[in-house]
Amino acid sequence: MRHAAVWHGLDWKTAKAIDFRQMQRTLGPPELDGVRMLAMDEFAIQRGHRYATVIIDPERKRVLWVGRGRRKAWNSWKR
């Protein structure tokens, strides 16, 4: 991301925002049809206290959602 930002003369945060919007348009919301079971894991992004949460469909071995933070992130995903 950093190299692409420098190449195009953009701030890193601007390049990240463009990438994020493109991924949202390309991938859209996760397809939940047929999902019978969910699994959740939290993992450290870097040393220290920066974490992310991932929600997966363990039967199909698919990642459904990844978000920053710990359990509070899961609450923003489920509707």
N, C-alpha and C positions, 0 to 999 in steps of 0.2 A: 504494500500500500504506500509506504513511504517513498519508494523509488518512483512509482507512478505519479505521485504528487509532485515530486521534484521535477520529473520529466516534463510535466504539463504546467509547471509554475503555479501550483495550487498549494494552499495550506493543507496539512495532513488531515485536519478535521473536515475540510470541505471534500476532499477525495473520499474519505470514509463515509460521509453522508451520501455522496453520489453512489457509491458502491452499495450501501444499504438500501437505498431506494430502488436501484436496479434489481437487487436480489428479491425485494418484496414484489416487484412487478413480474419478474420471471418465475419465481417459485410459488407465490401466492400462499394462501393458508394451507395447512396440512390436510391431506385427505384422510378422514377418520372413518370412512365406511369400512366395515368389517373388523375394526379394532375391538378386540374383546378384553384386552389386558394392557395396562400401562405400567411402566417401571420408571422410577425417578432416581437420579443420582446427582450429587453435588461434587464439584471438583475445584481444586485451586487453579486459578489462571496463572498466577505468578506467586513467588514467595510472599509471604505476608498474609493479609486478610482480604484478598480479592478472589471471589468465588463465582462460579456459574452453576446453573441448574440445567439438566438435560432430561427431557421426557422422551421415552422410546416405546416402540411397540416390540416387545421381546419375541413375539411369535414370528413376525416378519423381518425382524432385525433392522428396523427403520428408525431413524431419528425423526421425531415429530416436532420438537421444539427445543430451542436452547435460549437461555436468557441469563442476564447478569444477576448476581445476587444469589441468595440462598432461598429458603422456602417461600419467602414473600413473592418471589418471581412466579412460582407455581400458581399462586392465587390470582395473578393477573392473566394467566393463560386459560384457566378453566372458566367456563361461562355457565 
